[in-house]
Amino acid sequence: MGEEGQVISCHTVDAWNQQIQNGKNKLIVVDFAASWCGPCRAIAPFVSELAKKMPHVIFLKVDVDELKEIASDWGVEAMPTFLLLKDGKTVAKVVGAKKEDLQQTINKHAGNSSSSA
């Protein structure tokens, strides 16, 4: 496995499915981005910092041009879109490069990982 606290890029559907399986009992934050998207590039270092601070959360990155079917499966229409997943379901969504919103949303869902709705 990769080192703790890093953003894992998924380049294939298989890699994506494997990460979703691996993260069954954890919070997964998925950064849907595109190489041509300025805001995506701008927020990437911030996402990496969050990943370092929160080793108990899995951070994934998906290039929407590379994995179009995954982006459309999850209803991603704008970049960047951050989906927070638990048990394979979306529990929250942050659209746009909004650092504060993203951090607060992750904190809210990462804190109470033992309780289920």
JOJO-V178997 format. One record per pair of residues at least 6 apart in sequence whose C-alpha atoms are under 6 Angstrom apart, sorted by the first residue. I is the first residue (numbers start at 1). J is the second residue. D is the distance in Angstrom with one decimal. If there is no record, write none. Layout:
I:J:D  I:J:D
//
This chain:
4:55:5.7  5:51:4.6  5:52:4.0  5:55:4.6  6:51:5.3  7:59:4.8  7:60:5.4  8:60:4.7  8:61:6.0  9:60:5.7  9:61:4.6  10:16:5.5  10:62:5.6  24:87:5.0  27:57:5.3  27:85:5.9  27:86:5.3  28:57:5.9  28:58:4.6  28:59:5.9  28:84:5.6  28:85:5.0  29:59:4.8  29:83:5.7  29:84:4.6  30:59:5.9  30:60:4.6  30:61:5.6  30:82:5.4  30:83:5.1  31:61:4.6  31:82:4.7  32:61:6.0  32:62:4.9  32:80:5.6  32:81:5.2  33:40:5.7  33:63:5.1  33:64:6.0  33:79:5.4  33:80:4.9  34:63:5.1  34:64:5.8  39:97:5.8  40:80:5.3  43:97:5.9  64:71:5.8  80:96:5.1  81:94:5.9  81:95:4.4  81:96:6.0  82:93:5.7  82:94:5.1  83:93:4.6  84:90:5.7  84:91:5.6  84:92:5.1  85:91:5.6
//
